Amino acid sequence: MLALALALALGAPAPAEGPVARALAAGSPAGAARAVAATRPLLGAPYLLSPLGEGSGRDPDPRFRLDAFDCMTFVETSLALGSSRSLDEARAALDDVRYDGTPAWANRNHEVLSQWIPANLAKGWIAPATPPPPGGGAPRTLEREVTPATWDAARAAGRAIPGVPRAKLPLGRFSVAYVLPAEAAAAAPAVPEGAIVFVLREDQPGRATLVTHAGLVVRGAGGAALVRHATSTRGVERVIEEPIDRFVRREQRAYPSWPLTGLAFFAIRDASARVRELSRRAVGAPHEPPAAAAGPRP
């Protein structure tokens, strides 16, 4: 950690930049496979709450970094790396994943269920990948209606998104398919490698969100499902991999008074065409608004 801090103070590249750049250039197929390969060098990176910002203003943290993560910025960075061929492309891609418009606090996709997921489905970054219950039947669906009263209750409880104008707060009915915690290990073989997993909790008054954690599903020895994620667990506090059943147990312990509802999965799509357009825009070339990734709509 001392060496990392000194390198950052001197303006040197983060230690992971070289290995990540080489992974991007290695030729893994764009999308989930490249996301898995490019985030492997990030194992062991320290946990840091809200390490990304807009570079100035309310949140002056950098818009891109590879030296520290929280759970959501790790997932967002994984998504950006998955369709990029270079770190410069990944920087442009990460802005597109994190914001609805130009990088600004009020434009950030702060809330996962009502902002981040709909935005990145629409842009073609992700696609639903939650399998049906192991015993068969239709996937379970969690629905939440977000109204002005929802945000008023969150504000009264001290859990509102600070500094976001009321006109920017998401409203409407939002849904997501999920598997029960007890079904996670049995359902995992049907989840594609590189899929994003979101942890869903019980809808409670005064809470602005139902999503409390996120990670990346990868395959270990013999095809076992592991979750690669940035954990804030005391004494761990870094990017780790662990079997999905252990991941579920960790999340069940995380908030004893806020029960775990289930896990939702989203596949990472090949958005490389979109990233190339974003990169051209970043250097000032004429462009049209980026199109969603090719392929059937989810």
C-alpha atoms as one frame of an Amber mdcrd trajectory, in Angstrom:
protein
   0.000   0.000   0.000   2.872   2.424   0.754   4.367   1.785  -2.694   0.981
   2.374  -4.305   0.462   5.636  -2.409   3.944   6.844  -3.373   3.379   5.951
  -7.031   0.118   7.881  -7.079   1.683  10.874  -5.333   4.428  10.983  -7.985
   1.920  10.681 -10.821   3.111   7.233 -11.864   0.678   4.764 -13.459  -1.166
   2.474 -11.072   0.553  -0.956 -10.865  -2.447  -2.670 -12.507  -2.450  -0.500
 -15.623   0.210  -2.488 -17.475  -1.328  -5.943 -16.856  -4.818  -4.659 -17.656
  -3.651  -2.994 -20.873  -1.934  -6.229 -21.920  -5.107  -8.191 -21.178  -7.100
  -5.823 -23.392  -4.620  -6.310 -26.220  -4.512 -10.096 -25.858  -7.484 -10.673
 -28.150 -10.153 -12.106 -25.857 -13.602 -11.807 -27.477 -15.231  -8.481 -26.663
 -17.845  -8.535 -23.941 -17.900 -10.914 -21.004 -14.744 -12.872 -21.879 -12.646
  -9.719 -22.128 -14.170  -8.323 -18.924 -13.163 -11.488 -17.071  -9.617 -11.457
 -18.502  -9.044  -7.737 -17.972 -10.211  -7.738 -14.341  -8.097 -10.721 -13.319
  -5.079  -8.429 -12.647  -7.292  -6.380 -10.320  -7.608  -9.174  -7.751  -6.215
  -7.864  -4.480  -6.830  -4.192  -5.309  -7.925  -2.346  -2.165 -11.542  -1.498
  -1.385 -12.329   2.215  -1.314 -15.841   3.576  -0.924 -16.861   5.823  -3.855
 -13.423   5.991  -5.508 -14.745   7.557  -8.727 -16.207  10.997  -9.268 -16.388
  13.687 -11.899 -12.852  14.984 -11.449 -14.175  18.287 -10.091 -17.210  19.816
  -8.399 -19.180  17.935  -5.769 -17.185  14.708  -6.244 -13.647  15.535  -7.442
 -12.413  11.932  -7.446 -11.066  10.771 -10.820 -13.426   9.485 -13.505 -11.192
   6.446 -14.167  -8.774   4.524 -11.977  -7.492   0.973 -11.542  -5.908   1.194
  -8.097  -8.998   0.969  -5.833 -12.682   0.027  -6.114 -15.967  -0.319  -4.352
 -18.379  -3.002  -5.525 -20.218  -0.873  -8.083 -17.201   0.876  -9.573 -15.549
  -2.541  -9.963 -18.570  -3.772 -11.956 -18.724  -0.563 -14.011 -15.018  -0.766
 -14.797 -15.401  -4.440 -15.749 -18.160  -3.507 -18.176 -16.086  -0.731 -19.748
 -12.991  -2.925 -20.086 -15.018  -5.716 -21.665 -15.647  -3.805 -24.895 -12.411
  -1.801 -25.025  -9.104  -2.420 -26.781  -7.125   0.125 -24.760  -7.273   2.049
 -21.504  -8.180   5.211 -23.430 -11.208   3.442 -24.898 -12.103   2.155 -21.441
 -12.077   5.704 -20.051 -14.627   6.828 -22.633 -16.678   3.671 -22.116 -16.798
   4.097 -18.345 -18.320   7.567 -18.677 -21.049   6.099 -20.888 -21.798   3.346
 -18.375 -21.940   5.689 -15.373 -23.820   8.681 -16.771 -26.987   9.679 -18.556
 -25.398  12.476 -20.571 -22.238  14.396 -19.806 -20.247  13.395 -16.699 -21.891
  15.380 -13.916 -23.146  14.490 -10.451 -26.795  15.054 -11.372 -26.397  12.897
 -14.513 -24.838   9.930 -12.734 -26.772   6.648 -12.630 -26.797   6.657  -8.824
 -29.550   4.120  -8.113 -29.090   0.679  -9.627 -32.628  -0.666 -10.100 -34.290
   2.511 -11.353 -31.371   4.205 -13.165 -28.297   2.088 -13.818 -29.981  -1.081
 -15.072 -32.536   0.616 -17.380 -29.885   2.953 -18.811 -27.406   0.199 -19.600
 -30.059  -2.128 -20.990 -31.119   0.659 -23.359 -27.546   1.386 -24.435 -26.820
  -2.278 -25.100 -24.179  -2.801 -22.425 -26.057  -5.573 -20.614 -28.843  -8.114
 -21.162 -30.984 -10.047 -18.641 -29.397 -13.360 -17.678 -31.223 -14.532 -14.541
 -32.055 -18.233 -15.007 -35.417 -19.741 -14.063 -35.675 -21.471 -10.676 -33.743
 -24.757 -10.567 -37.030 -26.660 -10.226 -38.456 -25.056 -13.363 -41.085 -22.442
 -13.995 -40.889 -18.746 -14.750 -38.222 -16.608 -13.070 -39.327 -14.788  -9.949
 -39.729 -11.045 -10.413 -39.152  -8.280  -7.924 -41.102  -5.101  -8.644 -40.777
  -1.690  -7.068 -42.794   1.441  -7.676 -40.810   4.622  -7.069 -42.904   7.733
  -6.414 -42.183  11.213  -5.046 -43.285   9.828  -1.674 -40.539   7.173  -1.939
 -37.899   9.877  -2.204 -39.546  11.983   0.525 -39.355   8.978   2.879 -35.720
   8.345   1.939 -34.917  11.996   2.543 -36.633  11.941   5.946 -34.576   8.860
   6.850 -31.346  10.553   5.749 -30.898   8.186   2.802 -31.736  10.401  -0.174
 -29.236  11.002  -2.997 -27.797  14.378  -1.959 -27.509  17.190  -4.451 -29.684
  15.654  -7.178 -32.558  17.895  -8.330 -36.040  16.465  -7.832 -36.566  16.511
 -11.604 -33.640  14.092 -11.982 -34.876  11.546  -9.433 -36.184   8.404 -11.175
 -39.896   7.675 -10.915 -41.947   4.726 -12.161 -42.336   0.994 -11.800 -39.152
  -1.075 -12.092 -38.725  -4.835 -12.086 -35.958  -7.402 -12.144 -35.881 -11.207
 -12.260 -34.083 -12.956  -9.427 -33.262 -16.292  -7.832 -33.628 -16.974  -4.123
 -30.442 -17.052  -2.035 -30.939 -20.777  -1.383 -31.134 -21.387  -5.146 -27.974
 -19.505  -6.086 -25.548 -22.430  -6.171 -27.972 -24.638  -8.125 -28.786 -21.852
 -10.587 -25.173 -20.763 -11.111 -24.288 -23.292 -13.880 -26.935 -21.615 -16.079
 -25.432 -18.145 -15.544 -22.987 -17.128 -18.309 -19.413 -16.453 -17.269 -18.770
 -12.756 -16.894 -22.345 -11.995 -15.891 -22.962  -9.245 -13.369 -24.668 -10.317
 -10.146 -26.673  -7.830  -8.085 -27.689  -8.450  -4.476 -31.334  -7.534  -3.846
 -32.823  -6.830  -0.434 -36.282  -6.449   1.015 -38.155  -3.295   0.061 -38.300
  -1.214   3.232 -39.755   2.272   3.847 -37.183   5.026   3.891 -34.639   3.194
   1.735 -33.702   4.641  -1.636 -32.462   1.355  -3.058 -32.908  -2.418  -2.973
 -29.470  -3.225  -4.438 -26.644  -3.333  -1.906 -23.819  -5.186  -3.632 -22.563
  -6.343  -7.027 -19.894  -8.559  -8.553 -18.807 -10.533 -11.591 -19.469 -14.263
 -12.040 -16.342 -16.124 -13.175 -15.451 -19.798 -13.475 -12.929 -21.542 -11.306
 -11.508 -25.067 -11.279 -13.881 -27.543 -12.844 -16.223 -24.761 -13.933 -17.239
 -23.830 -10.384 -19.059 -20.497 -10.163 -17.105 -17.824  -8.304 -17.959 -14.193
  -7.665 -15.210 -11.623  -8.235 -16.092  -8.520  -6.248 -14.777  -5.632  -4.178
 -15.795  -6.357  -0.603 -15.888  -3.969   2.332 -15.883  -6.839   4.856 -13.701
  -5.795   7.782 -10.299  -7.378   7.580 -10.702  -8.237   3.877 -11.434  -4.935
   2.095 -10.153  -5.761  -1.364 -11.142  -7.364  -4.658 -11.546 -11.105  -4.078
 -12.988 -14.239  -5.667 -15.068 -16.705  -3.704 -17.560 -19.517  -4.406 -21.058
 -18.225  -4.990 -22.477 -20.009  -1.921 -19.882 -18.288   0.294 -20.706 -14.984
  -1.416 -24.378 -15.481  -0.490 -23.504 -16.259   3.124 -21.351 -13.132   3.301
 -24.254 -11.033   2.016 -26.725 -12.637   4.425 -24.503 -11.517   7.311 -23.901
  -8.027   5.935 -27.205  -6.417   7.031 -28.887  -8.496   9.755 -31.942  -6.196
   9.889 -32.308  -5.929   6.103 -33.132  -9.393   4.731 -31.651 -10.691   1.506
 -34.313 -11.217  -1.187 -32.229 -12.777  -3.941 -29.709 -12.377  -6.748 -30.256
 -10.879 -10.206 -27.921 -11.577 -13.138 -27.132  -9.588 -16.281 -24.868 -10.684
 -19.121 -22.181  -8.318 -20.393 -22.714  -7.714 -24.111 -20.229  -6.870 -26.841
 -20.546  -3.093 -27.095 -17.252  -2.557 -28.950 -18.905  -0.689 -31.844 -20.407
   1.749 -29.352 -17.042   2.168 -27.629 -15.310   3.022 -30.904 -17.899   5.756
 -31.511 -17.485   7.033 -27.953 -13.699   7.161 -28.405 -14.031   9.138 -31.619
 -16.310  11.581 -29.817 -13.796  11.886 -26.974 -11.110  13.187 -29.359 -13.504
  15.592 -31.058 -14.226  13.754 -34.306 -17.643  14.243 -35.951 -20.062  11.584
 -34.776 -23.634  10.463 -34.522 -25.108   9.434 -31.140 -23.735   5.952 -30.318
 -26.011   3.110 -31.278 -26.855   0.210 -28.977 -24.904  -3.020 -29.388 -25.878
  -5.152 -32.355 -28.055  -8.171 -31.800 -31.554  -8.933 -30.566 -32.960  -6.581
 -27.975 -33.256  -8.069 -24.489
